[in-house]
Amino acid sequence: MNLIEEPHMATLPPTAEAAPASLHGETGSGLAAAAEQVSRETLANRDGVRFRDFRRNLTPKYHLVWLQLLAGHAALLISAAVLVAGDYYVPGLWFLSVPLGSVLFGYTLAYILLFFHEAAHYNLLPSRRWNDRLANLCIGVFT
């Protein structure tokens, strides 16, 4: 029995094939009960690659994380510059620049703050000490 009919997704171990009929109910609790029976040792995709082996082969791409984080900082600075320049050259349009600036700043700050999640998984730098320090400096300063 497949949990999800997508390629490269998890399948139940052979011991779960003879699951009780209650697992196949229409209430949605069947999936949760089936997931409890799946262990990380037996979890595999359709190609037979086990979760443990898949996870072992994952490598963080620190340069991409930093590129995207710095792009967020650049977007914040560019937004501020555009809003300040717009207010300087056309001071009467504050009723447009305030809502526009609020949306731009809110969206960009939310984007930057999402990198705290990456920092919590130590995906900014290989050194945990420097990962935390730079997360506080580059992301935590906005909180």
N, CA, C and O atoms as a GROMACS GRO file, in nm:
protein
  572
    1MET      N    1   0.085  -0.118   0.000
    1MET     CA    2   0.000   0.000   0.000
    1MET      C    3   0.088   0.123   0.000
    1MET      O    4   0.178   0.133   0.084
    2ASN      N    5   0.067   0.215  -0.089
    2ASN     CA    6   0.142   0.340  -0.095
    2ASN      C    7   0.072   0.446  -0.014
    2ASN      O    8  -0.051   0.458  -0.017
    3LEU      N    9   0.150   0.524   0.060
    3LEU     CA   10   0.090   0.635   0.135
    3LEU      C   11   0.045   0.745   0.041
    3LEU      O   12  -0.063   0.801   0.057
    4ILE      N   13   0.129   0.776  -0.055
    4ILE     CA   14   0.099   0.882  -0.150
    4ILE      C   15   0.136   0.832  -0.288
    4ILE      O   16   0.240   0.770  -0.307
    5GLU      N   17   0.052   0.858  -0.384
    5GLU     CA   18   0.074   0.810  -0.519
    5GLU      C   19   0.160   0.909  -0.598
    5GLU      O   20   0.119   0.956  -0.704
    6GLU      N   21   0.277   0.940  -0.549
    6GLU     CA   22   0.372   1.027  -0.617
    6GLU      C   23   0.503   0.952  -0.629
    6GLU      O   24   0.536   0.872  -0.540
    7PRO      N   25   0.578   0.975  -0.734
    7PRO     CA   26   0.709   0.909  -0.743
    7PRO      C   27   0.802   0.961  -0.635
    7PRO      O   28   0.794   1.077  -0.594
    8HIS      N   29   0.889   0.875  -0.589
    8HIS     CA   30   0.991   0.907  -0.489
    8HIS      C   31   0.932   0.941  -0.353
    8HIS      O   32   0.993   1.015  -0.276
    9MET      N   33   0.815   0.889  -0.324
    9MET     CA   34   0.757   0.915  -0.193
    9MET      C   35   0.765   0.788  -0.108
    9MET      O   36   0.800   0.681  -0.158
   10ALA      N   37   0.734   0.801   0.017
   10ALA     CA   38   0.747   0.692   0.112
   10ALA      C   39   0.645   0.582   0.087
   10ALA      O   40   0.535   0.608   0.039
   11THR      N   41   0.682   0.461   0.119
   11THR     CA   42   0.590   0.348   0.116
   11THR      C   43   0.591   0.283   0.253
   11THR      O   44   0.689   0.294   0.328
   12LEU      N   45   0.484   0.217   0.284
   12LEU     CA   46   0.476   0.148   0.413
   12LEU      C   47   0.564   0.024   0.412
   12LEU      O   48   0.582  -0.038   0.307
   13PRO      N   49   0.618  -0.012   0.527
   13PRO     CA   50   0.696  -0.135   0.534
   13PRO      C   51   0.605  -0.255   0.518
   13PRO      O   52   0.484  -0.243   0.535
   14PRO      N   53   0.661  -0.372   0.485
   14PRO     CA   54   0.578  -0.491   0.465
   14PRO      C   55   0.494  -0.526   0.586
   14PRO      O   56   0.386  -0.582   0.570
   15THR      N   57   0.538  -0.494   0.708
   15THR     CA   58   0.459  -0.528   0.826
   15THR      C   59   0.331  -0.447   0.833
   15THR      O   60   0.235  -0.490   0.898
   16ALA      N   61   0.327  -0.332   0.770
   16ALA     CA   62   0.208  -0.248   0.774
   16ALA      C   63   0.108  -0.285   0.666
   16ALA      O   64  -0.003  -0.231   0.664
   17GLU      N   65   0.144  -0.376   0.575
   17GLU     CA   66   0.051  -0.414   0.468
   17GLU      C   67  -0.075  -0.479   0.525
   17GLU      O   68  -0.184  -0.461   0.469
   18ALA      N   69  -0.063  -0.551   0.632
   18ALA     CA   70  -0.177  -0.618   0.691
   18ALA      C   71  -0.236  -0.532   0.802
   18ALA      O   72  -0.269  -0.583   0.910
   19ALA      N   73  -0.248  -0.403   0.778
   19ALA     CA   74  -0.300  -0.311   0.878
   19ALA      C   75  -0.448  -0.335   0.898
   19ALA      O   76  -0.518  -0.379   0.807
   20PRO      N   77  -0.497  -0.306   1.018
   20PRO     CA   78  -0.640  -0.324   1.044
   20PRO      C   79  -0.725  -0.237   0.953
   20PRO      O   80  -0.677  -0.137   0.899
   21ALA      N   81  -0.848  -0.275   0.936
   21ALA     CA   82  -0.940  -0.204   0.847
   21ALA      C   83  -0.961  -0.060   0.892
   21ALA      O   84  -0.995   0.026   0.810
   22SER      N   85  -0.943  -0.031   1.022
   22SER     CA   86  -0.964   0.105   1.070
   22SER      C   87  -0.864   0.203   1.009
   22SER      O   88  -0.891   0.323   1.007
   23LEU      N   89  -0.750   0.154   0.958
   23LEU     CA   90  -0.654   0.243   0.895
   23LEU      C   91  -0.705   0.300   0.764
   23LEU      O   92  -0.659   0.404   0.718
   24HIS      N   93  -0.799   0.231   0.704
   24HIS     CA   94  -0.849   0.272   0.574
   24HIS      C   95  -0.979   0.350   0.585
   24HIS      O   96  -1.054   0.361   0.488
   25GLY      N   97  -1.006   0.405   0.702
   25GLY     CA   98  -1.128   0.481   0.726
   25GLY      C   99  -1.130   0.610   0.649
   25GLY      O  100  -1.028   0.653   0.594
   26GLU      N  101  -1.245   0.672   0.645
   26GLU     CA  102  -1.261   0.796   0.570
   26GLU      C  103  -1.238   0.919   0.656
   26GLU      O  104  -1.247   1.031   0.605
   27THR      N  105  -1.208   0.902   0.783
   27THR     CA  106  -1.195   1.017   0.872
   27THR      C  107  -1.062   1.086   0.862
   27THR      O  108  -1.047   1.197   0.914
   28GLY      N  109  -0.963   1.028   0.796
   28GLY     CA  110  -0.833   1.090   0.785
   28GLY      C  111  -0.737   1.042   0.893
   28GLY      O  112  -0.617   1.065   0.883
   29SER      N  113  -0.788   0.976   0.996
   29SER     CA  114  -0.700   0.928   1.102
   29SER      C  115  -0.622   0.805   1.057
   29SER      O  116  -0.525   0.767   1.121
   30GLY      N  117  -0.664   0.743   0.948
   30GLY     CA  118  -0.594   0.626   0.897
   30GLY      C  119  -0.451   0.658   0.857
   30GLY      O  120  -0.361   0.578   0.881
   31LEU      N  121  -0.429   0.772   0.799
   31LEU     CA  122  -0.295   0.812   0.757
   31LEU      C  123  -0.206   0.835   0.878
   31LEU      O  124  -0.089   0.796   0.878
   32ALA      N  125  -0.260   0.898   0.981
   32ALA     CA  126  -0.181   0.922   1.102
   32ALA      C  127  -0.145   0.790   1.169
   32ALA      O  128  -0.032   0.773   1.216
   33ALA      N  129  -0.238   0.698   1.175
   33ALA     CA  130  -0.210   0.568   1.237
   33ALA      C  131  -0.110   0.490   1.155
   33ALA      O  132  -0.024   0.422   1.211
   34ALA      N  133  -0.119   0.499   1.023
   34ALA     CA  134  -0.023   0.429   0.938
   34ALA      C  135   0.115   0.490   0.951
   34ALA      O  136   0.215   0.418   0.948
   35ALA      N  137   0.122   0.621   0.966
   35ALA     CA  138   0.251   0.687   0.979
   35ALA      C  139   0.321   0.647   1.108
   35ALA      O  140   0.444   0.644   1.114
   36GLU      N  141   0.244   0.616   1.212
   36GLU     CA  142   0.304   0.571   1.338
   36GLU      C  143   0.375   0.438   1.322
   36GLU      O  144   0.468   0.408   1.396
   37GLN      N  145   0.332   0.357   1.226
   37GLN     CA  146   0.391   0.225   1.207
   37GLN      C  147   0.517   0.229   1.121
   37GLN      O  148   0.589   0.130   1.113
   38VAL      N  149   0.544   0.341   1.058
   38VAL     CA  150   0.659   0.353   0.970
   38VAL      C  151   0.780   0.393   1.053
   38VAL      O  152   0.776   0.492   1.126
   39SER      N  153   0.886   0.317   1.043
   39SER     CA  154   1.008   0.354   1.113
   39SER      C  155   1.108   0.409   1.012
   39SER      O  156   1.097   0.383   0.893
   40ARG      N  157   1.202   0.486   1.061
   40ARG     CA  158   1.302   0.544   0.972
   40ARG      C  159   1.394   0.437   0.913
   40ARG      O  160   1.456   0.459   0.809
   41GLU      N  161   1.402   0.323   0.979
   41GLU     CA  162   1.488   0.216   0.929
   41GLU      C  163   1.429   0.151   0.804
   41GLU      O  164   1.503   0.106   0.717
   42THR      N  165   1.297   0.145   0.795
   42THR     CA  166   1.234   0.077   0.683
   42THR      C  167   1.175   0.172   0.580
   42THR      O  168   1.132   0.128   0.473
   43LEU      N  169   1.173   0.300   0.609
   43LEU     CA  170   1.117   0.399   0.518
   43LEU      C  171   1.205   0.411   0.394
   43LEU      O  172   1.325   0.434   0.406
   44ALA      N  173   1.145   0.395   0.276
   44ALA     CA  174   1.220   0.402   0.151
   44ALA      C  175   1.132   0.458   0.041
   44ALA      O  176   1.009   0.451   0.049
   45ASN      N  177   1.195   0.515  -0.062
   45ASN     CA  178   1.118   0.563  -0.175
   45ASN      C  179   1.099   0.450  -0.276
   45ASN      O  180   1.142   0.337  -0.251
   46ARG      N  181   1.037   0.479  -0.388
   46ARG     CA  182   1.009   0.374  -0.486
   46ARG      C  183   1.134   0.315  -0.549
   46ARG      O  184   1.131   0.203  -0.600
   47ASP      N  185   1.243   0.390  -0.546
   47ASP     CA  186   1.368   0.340  -0.601
   47ASP      C  187   1.442   0.252  -0.502
   47ASP      O  188   1.548   0.197  -0.534
   48GLY      N  189   1.388   0.238  -0.381
   48GLY     CA  190   1.451   0.155  -0.280
   48GLY      C  191   1.553   0.226  -0.194
   48GLY      O  192   1.620   0.162  -0.113
   49VAL      N  193   1.567   0.357  -0.210
   49VAL     CA  194   1.663   0.433  -0.131
   49VAL      C  195   1.601   0.459   0.007
   49VAL      O  196   1.494   0.520   0.017
   50ARG      N  197   1.667   0.412   0.110
   50ARG     CA  198   1.614   0.430   0.245
   50ARG      C  199   1.633   0.574   0.291
   50ARG      O  200   1.724   0.644   0.247
   51PHE      N  201   1.544   0.614   0.381
   51PHE     CA  202   1.549   0.750   0.435
   51PHE      C  203   1.684   0.779   0.498
   51PHE      O  204   1.741   0.887   0.479
   52ARG      N  205   1.735   0.684   0.573
   52ARG     CA  206   1.863   0.701   0.641
   52ARG      C  207   1.974   0.729   0.540
   52ARG      O  208   2.057   0.817   0.562
   53ASP      N  209   1.976   0.654   0.428
   53ASP     CA  210   2.078   0.675   0.326
   53ASP      C  211   2.059   0.807   0.252
   53ASP      O  212   2.155   0.876   0.220
   54PHE      N  213   1.932   0.841   0.226
   54PHE     CA  214   1.902   0.968   0.162
   54PHE      C  215   1.950   1.085   0.248
   54PHE      O  216   2.013   1.178   0.198
   55ARG      N  217   1.920   1.078   0.377
   55ARG     CA  218   1.958   1.186   0.469
   55ARG      C  219   2.110   1.197   0.481
   55ARG      O  220   2.164   1.307   0.492
   56ARG      N  221   2.177   1.084   0.480
   56ARG     CA  222   2.323   1.084   0.491
   56ARG      C  223   2.389   1.154   0.372
   56ARG      O  224   2.497   1.210   0.386
   57ASN      N  225   2.323   1.151   0.257
   57ASN     CA  226   2.380   1.211   0.136
   57ASN      C  227   2.347   1.359   0.120
   57ASN      O  228   2.395   1.423   0.026
   58LEU      N  229   2.266   1.416   0.208
   58LEU     CA  230   2.232   1.557   0.200
   58LEU      C  231   2.351   1.642   0.243
   58LEU      O  232   2.416   1.612   0.344
   59THR      N  233   2.379   1.746   0.168
   59THR     CA  234   2.486   1.839   0.206
   59THR      C  235   2.431   1.980   0.197
   59THR      O  236   2.366   2.016   0.098
   60PRO      N  237   2.457   2.061   0.300
   60PRO     CA  238   2.408   2.199   0.295
   60PRO      C  239   2.481   2.280   0.188
   60PRO      O  240   2.600   2.261   0.164
   61LYS      N  241   2.409   2.371   0.126
   61LYS     CA  242   2.467   2.461   0.027
   61LYS      C  243   2.471   2.600   0.088
   61LYS      O  244   2.384   2.684   0.064
   62TYR      N  245   2.575   2.621   0.169
   62TYR     CA  246   2.587   2.745   0.244
   62TYR      C  247   2.588   2.867   0.154
   62TYR      O  248   2.530   2.970   0.188
   63HIS      N  249   2.653   2.857   0.040
   63HIS     CA  250   2.662   2.973  -0.049
   63HIS      C  251   2.525   3.018  -0.100
   63HIS      O  252   2.502   3.137  -0.117
   64LEU      N  253   2.434   2.924  -0.124
   64LEU     CA  254   2.300   2.961  -0.169
   64LEU      C  255   2.220   3.029  -0.059
   64LEU      O  256   2.146   3.124  -0.083
   65VAL      N  257   2.236   2.979   0.062
   65VAL     CA  258   2.166   3.040   0.176
   65VAL      C  259   2.212   3.185   0.193
   65VAL      O  260   2.130   3.275   0.210
   66TRP      N  261   2.344   3.206   0.188
   66TRP     CA  262   2.397   3.341   0.205
   66TRP      C  263   2.361   3.431   0.089
   66TRP      O  264   2.335   3.550   0.108
   67LEU      N  265   2.360   3.378  -0.031
   67LEU     CA  266   2.320   3.457  -0.147
   67LEU      C  267   2.176   3.506  -0.131
   67LEU      O  268   2.146   3.623  -0.157
   68GLN      N  269   2.088   3.417  -0.089
   68GLN     CA  270   1.948   3.455  -0.072
   68GLN      C  271   1.928   3.548   0.047
   68GLN      O  272   1.846   3.639   0.040
   69LEU      N  273   2.001   3.525   0.155
   69LEU     CA  274   1.991   3.613   0.271
   69LEU      C  275   2.040   3.754   0.238
   69LEU      O  276   1.976   3.853   0.274
   70LEU      N  277   2.153   3.762   0.169
   70LEU     CA  278   2.204   3.894   0.131
   70LEU      C  279   2.116   3.962   0.028
   70LEU      O  280   2.107   4.085   0.026
   71ALA      N  281   2.050   3.885  -0.057
   71ALA     CA  282   1.954   3.942  -0.152
   71ALA      C  283   1.837   4.004  -0.077
   71ALA      O  284   1.786   4.108  -0.118
   72GLY      N  285   1.795   3.942   0.032
   72GLY     CA  286   1.689   4.000   0.115
   72GLY      C  287   1.733   4.131   0.178
   72GLY      O  288   1.656   4.227   0.182
   73HIS      N  289   1.858   4.136   0.226
   73HIS     CA  290   1.910   4.260   0.283
   73HIS      C  291   1.919   4.369   0.175
   73HIS      O  292   1.886   4.485   0.200
   74ALA      N  293   1.964   4.331   0.056
   74ALA     CA  294   1.973   4.427  -0.055
   74ALA      C  295   1.834   4.479  -0.092
   74ALA      O  296   1.818   4.598  -0.119
   75ALA      N  297   1.735   4.392  -0.095
   75ALA     CA  298   1.599   4.434  -0.127
   75ALA      C  299   1.546   4.533  -0.023
   75ALA      O  300   1.475   4.627  -0.057
   76LEU      N  301   1.582   4.509   0.102
   76LEU     CA  302   1.540   4.600   0.208
   76LEU      C  303   1.603   4.739   0.189
   76LEU      O  304   1.536   4.841   0.202
   77LEU      N  305   1.732   4.739   0.159
   77LEU     CA  306   1.801   4.867   0.138
   77LEU      C  307   1.751   4.939   0.013
   77LEU      O  308   1.733   5.061   0.015
   78ILE      N  309   1.728   4.866  -0.094
   78ILE     CA  310   1.679   4.928  -0.217
   78ILE      C  311   1.538   4.984  -0.196
   78ILE      O  312   1.507   5.092  -0.244
   79SER      N  313   1.455   4.909  -0.125
   79SER     CA  314   1.319   4.958  -0.096
   79SER      C  315   1.324   5.088  -0.017
   79SER      O  316   1.251   5.182  -0.047
   80ALA      N  317   1.412   5.091   0.083
   80ALA     CA  318   1.424   5.213   0.164
   80ALA      C  319   1.473   5.329   0.079
   80ALA      O  320   1.422   5.440   0.091
   81ALA      N  321   1.572   5.304  -0.006
   81ALA     CA  322   1.627   5.410  -0.090
   81ALA      C  323   1.522   5.463  -0.187
   81ALA      O  324   1.512   5.584  -0.207
   82VAL      N  325   1.445   5.375  -0.246
   82VAL     CA  326   1.341   5.417  -0.341
   82VAL      C  327   1.234   5.498  -0.269
   82VAL      O  328   1.187   5.599  -0.322
   83LEU      N  329   1.196   5.456  -0.151
   83LEU     CA  330   1.092   5.529  -0.078
   83LEU      C  331   1.142   5.666  -0.032
   83LEU      O  332   1.068   5.765  -0.040
   84VAL      N  333   1.264   5.673   0.016
   84VAL     CA  334   1.320   5.802   0.059
   84VAL      C  335   1.336   5.895  -0.061
   84VAL      O  336   1.301   6.013  -0.054
   85ALA      N  337   1.389   5.843  -0.170
   85ALA     CA  338   1.406   5.925  -0.291
   85ALA      C  339   1.271   5.971  -0.344
   85ALA      O  340   1.256   6.086  -0.386
   86GLY      N  341   1.174   5.883  -0.344
   86GLY     CA  342   1.041   5.920  -0.392
   86GLY      C  343   0.979   6.029  -0.307
   86GLY      O  344   0.915   6.120  -0.359
   87ASP      N  345   0.997   6.020  -0.174
   87ASP     CA  346   0.942   6.123  -0.085
   87ASP      C  347   1.017   6.255  -0.101
   87ASP      O  348   0.959   6.362  -0.085
   88TYR      N  349   1.145   6.246  -0.131
   88TYR     CA  350   1.226   6.369  -0.149
   88TYR      C  351   1.185   6.443  -0.277
   88TYR      O  352   1.169   6.565  -0.276
   89TYR      N  353   1.170   6.367  -0.386
   89TYR     CA  354   1.141   6.430  -0.514
   89TYR      C  355   0.993   6.459  -0.535
   89TYR      O  356   0.957   6.554  -0.606
   90VAL      N  357   0.906   6.379  -0.474
   90VAL     CA  358   0.761   6.400  -0.488
   90VAL      C  359   0.700   6.390  -0.348
   90VAL      O  360   0.642   6.287  -0.313
   91PRO      N  361   0.713   6.496  -0.267
   91PRO     CA  362   0.669   6.488  -0.128
   91PRO      C  363   0.517   6.474  -0.110
   91PRO      O  364   0.473   6.433  -0.003
   92GLY      N  365   0.440   6.505  -0.208
   92GLY     CA  366   0.295   6.497  -0.195
   92GLY      C  367   0.237   6.357  -0.208
   92GLY      O  368   0.116   6.339  -0.188
   93LEU      N  369   0.318   6.260  -0.241
   93LEU     CA  370   0.266   6.124  -0.259
   93LEU      C  371   0.287   6.035  -0.136
   93LEU      O  372   0.297   5.913  -0.149
   94TRP      N  373   0.292   6.095  -0.018
   94TRP     CA  374   0.312   6.016   0.102
   94TRP      C  375   0.199   5.915   0.124
   94TRP      O  376   0.221   5.808   0.181
   95PHE      N  377   0.078   5.949   0.078
   95PHE     CA  378  -0.036   5.858   0.097
   95PHE      C  379  -0.021   5.730   0.014
   95PHE      O  380  -0.089   5.631   0.040
   96LEU      N  381   0.067   5.732  -0.086
   96LEU     CA  382   0.099   5.610  -0.161
   96LEU      C  383   0.225   5.543  -0.106
   96LEU      O  384   0.234   5.421  -0.102
   97SER      N  385   0.322   5.624  -0.066
   97SER     CA  386   0.450   5.567  -0.022
   97SER      C  387   0.439   5.498   0.113
   97SER      O  388   0.511   5.401   0.138
   98VAL      N  389   0.352   5.545   0.201
   98VAL     CA  390   0.340   5.480   0.332
   98VAL      C  391   0.283   5.338   0.319
   98VAL      O  392   0.343   5.246   0.373
   99PRO      N  393   0.171   5.317   0.250
   99PRO     CA  394   0.123   5.178   0.237
   99PRO      C  395   0.218   5.091   0.154
   99PRO      O  396   0.240   4.974   0.186
  100LEU      N  397   0.273   5.148   0.048
  100LEU     CA  398   0.367   5.072  -0.034
  100LEU      C  399   0.491   5.034   0.046
  100LEU      O  400   0.537   4.920   0.040
  101GLY      N  401   0.543   5.128   0.122
  101GLY     CA  402   0.659   5.102   0.206
  101GLY      C  403   0.630   4.999   0.314
  101GLY      O  404   0.715   4.916   0.345
  102SER      N  405   0.512   5.004   0.371
  102SER     CA  406   0.474   4.907   0.474
  102SER      C  407   0.471   4.766   0.417
  102SER      O  408   0.521   4.672   0.480
  103VAL      N  409   0.413   4.751   0.300
  103VAL     CA  410   0.407   4.619   0.238
  103VAL      C  411   0.547   4.570   0.200
  103VAL      O  412   0.582   4.456   0.228
  104LEU      N  413   0.626   4.657   0.138
  104LEU     CA  414   0.762   4.618   0.098
  104LEU      C  415   0.848   4.581   0.219
  104LEU      O  416   0.916   4.479   0.217
  105PHE      N  417   0.845   4.663   0.323
  105PHE     CA  418   0.926   4.636   0.442
  105PHE      C  419   0.876   4.511   0.514
  105PHE      O  420   0.956   4.428   0.557
  106GLY      N  421   0.745   4.497   0.527
  106GLY     CA  422   0.691   4.380   0.595
  106GLY      C  423   0.725   4.250   0.524
  106GLY      O  424   0.766   4.153   0.586
  107TYR      N  425   0.709   4.250   0.393
  107TYR     CA  426   0.740   4.131   0.314
  107TYR      C  427   0.889   4.098   0.321
  107TYR      O  428   0.926   3.982   0.340
  108THR      N  429   0.973   4.199   0.305
  108THR     CA  430   1.117   4.176   0.303
  108THR      C  431   1.168   4.133   0.441
  108THR      O  432   1.253   4.045   0.450
  109LEU      N  433   1.117   4.194   0.547
  109LEU     CA  434   1.158   4.153   0.681
  109LEU      C  435   1.112   4.011   0.712
  109LEU      O  436   1.186   3.934   0.774
  110ALA      N  437   0.993   3.974   0.669
  110ALA     CA  438   0.946   3.837   0.689
  110ALA      C  439   1.036   3.739   0.613
  110ALA      O  440   1.068   3.632   0.664
  111TYR      N  441   1.076   3.776   0.493
  111TYR     CA  442   1.166   3.692   0.414
  111TYR      C  443   1.299   3.672   0.487
  111TYR      O  444   1.348   3.559   0.496
  112ILE      N  445   1.356   3.780   0.540
  112ILE     CA  446   1.484   3.770   0.610
  112ILE      C  447   1.469   3.689   0.738
  112ILE      O  448   1.556   3.607   0.770
  113LEU      N  449   1.361   3.710   0.812
  113LEU     CA  450   1.343   3.641   0.939
  113LEU      C  451   1.319   3.492   0.921
  113LEU      O  452   1.341   3.414   1.014
  114LEU      N  453   1.275   3.450   0.805
  114LEU     CA  454   1.259   3.306   0.780
  114LEU      C  455   1.393   3.233   0.782
  114LEU      O  456   1.397   3.111   0.799
  115PHE      N  457   1.501   3.305   0.765
  115PHE     CA  458   1.632   3.242   0.769
  115PHE      C  459   1.672   3.201   0.910
  115PHE      O  460   1.770   3.129   0.928
  116PHE      N  461   1.598   3.247   1.012
  116PHE     CA  462   1.622   3.195   1.147
  116PHE      C  463   1.598   3.045   1.151
  116PHE      O  464   1.664   2.973   1.226
  117HIS      N  465   1.504   2.999   1.071
  117HIS     CA  466   1.478   2.855   1.065
  117HIS      C  467   1.601   2.781   1.013
  117HIS      O  468   1.639   2.677   1.066
  118GLU      N  469   1.662   2.834   0.909
  118GLU     CA  470   1.784   2.773   0.856
  118GLU      C  471   1.896   2.778   0.960
  118GLU      O  472   1.973   2.682   0.974
  119ALA      N  473   1.905   2.889   1.031
  119ALA     CA  474   2.008   2.902   1.134
  119ALA      C  475   1.985   2.802   1.248
  119ALA      O  476   2.081   2.750   1.305
  120ALA      N  477   1.860   2.774   1.280
  120ALA     CA  478   1.831   2.677   1.386
  120ALA      C  479   1.877   2.537   1.349
  120ALA      O  480   1.907   2.455   1.436
  121HIS      N  481   1.882   2.509   1.218
  121HIS     CA  482   1.932   2.379   1.170
  121HIS      C  483   2.080   2.385   1.134
  121HIS      O  484   2.132   2.292   1.073
  122TYR      N  485   2.146   2.492   1.170
  122TYR     CA  486   2.289   2.512   1.143
  122TYR      C  487   2.320   2.504   0.994
  122TYR      O  488   2.416   2.440   0.952
  123ASN      N  489   2.237   2.571   0.916
  123ASN     CA  490   2.256   2.572   0.770
  123ASN      C  491   2.316   2.701   0.718
  123ASN      O  492   2.317   2.724   0.597
  124LEU      N  493   2.366   2.787   0.808
  124LEU     CA  494   2.432   2.908   0.763
  124LEU      C  495   2.582   2.888   0.747
  124LEU      O  496   2.642   2.934   0.650
  125LEU      N  497   2.640   2.818   0.843
  125LEU     CA  498   2.784   2.791   0.843
  125LEU      C  499   2.809   2.654   0.906
  125LEU      O  500   2.729   2.610   0.988
  126PRO      N  501   2.918   2.588   0.871
  126PRO     CA  502   2.946   2.457   0.930
  126PRO      C  503   2.977   2.464   1.080
  126PRO      O  504   2.948   2.370   1.154
  127SER      N  505   3.035   2.574   1.126
  127SER     CA  506   3.066   2.591   1.267
  127SER      C  507   2.941   2.638   1.342
  127SER      O  508   2.884   2.742   1.307
  128ARG      N  509   2.899   2.564   1.443
  128ARG     CA  510   2.779   2.603   1.517
  128ARG      C  511   2.798   2.737   1.587
  128ARG      O  512   2.704   2.817   1.593
  129ARG      N  513   2.916   2.762   1.638
  129ARG     CA  514   2.943   2.887   1.708
  129ARG      C  515   2.926   3.005   1.611
  129ARG      O  516   2.856   3.101   1.644
  130TRP      N  517   2.989   2.998   1.493
  130TRP     CA  518   2.981   3.108   1.397
  130TRP      C  519   2.844   3.115   1.331
  130TRP      O  520   2.799   3.222   1.292
  131ASN      N  521   2.778   3.000   1.316
  131ASN     CA  522   2.642   2.998   1.264
  131ASN      C  523   2.552   3.083   1.354
  131ASN      O  524   2.476   3.166   1.305
  132ASP      N  525   2.561   3.062   1.486
  132ASP     CA  526   2.478   3.136   1.580
  132ASP      C  527   2.515   3.284   1.584
  132ASP      O  528   2.428   3.371   1.588
  133ARG      N  529   2.644   3.312   1.583
  133ARG     CA  530   2.688   3.452   1.589
  133ARG      C  531   2.642   3.532   1.467
  133ARG      O  532   2.590   3.643   1.480
  134LEU      N  533   2.661   3.474   1.348
  134LEU     CA  534   2.620   3.546   1.228
  134LEU      C  535   2.469   3.551   1.212
  134LEU      O  536   2.416   3.645   1.154
  135ALA      N  537   2.400   3.450   1.264
  135ALA     CA  538   2.253   3.455   1.262
  135ALA      C  539   2.204   3.571   1.348
  135ALA      O  540   2.113   3.644   1.310
  136ASN      N  541   2.264   3.587   1.465
  136ASN     CA  542   2.226   3.698   1.552
  136ASN      C  543   2.259   3.833   1.489
  136ASN      O  544   2.181   3.927   1.501
  137LEU      N  545   2.372   3.841   1.422
  137LEU     CA  546   2.416   3.966   1.361
  137LEU      C  547   2.335   4.001   1.236
  137LEU      O  548   2.293   4.116   1.220
  138CYS      N  549   2.313   3.904   1.148
  138CYS     CA  550   2.251   3.932   1.018
  138CYS      C  551   2.099   3.916   1.016
  138CYS      O  552   2.031   3.973   0.931
  139ILE      N  553   2.046   3.839   1.110
  139ILE     CA  554   1.902   3.814   1.111
  139ILE      C  555   1.839   3.866   1.240
  139ILE      O  556   1.736   3.932   1.236
  140GLY      N  557   1.901   3.835   1.353
  140GLY     CA  558   1.844   3.870   1.482
  140GLY      C  559   1.836   4.019   1.506
  140GLY      O  560   1.757   4.063   1.590
  141VAL      N  561   1.915   4.097   1.436
  141VAL     CA  562   1.913   4.242   1.454
  141VAL      C  563   1.775   4.299   1.416
  141VAL      O  564   1.739   4.408   1.461
  142PHE      N  565   1.698   4.228   1.335
  142PHE     CA  566   1.566   4.275   1.291
  142PHE      C  567   1.453   4.239   1.387
  142PHE      O  568   1.341   4.286   1.371
  143THR      N  569   1.483   4.155   1.486
  143THR     CA  570   1.375   4.113   1.577
  143THR      C  571   1.363   4.201   1.697
  143THR      O  572   1.277   4.178   1.782
   0.00000   0.00000   0.00000
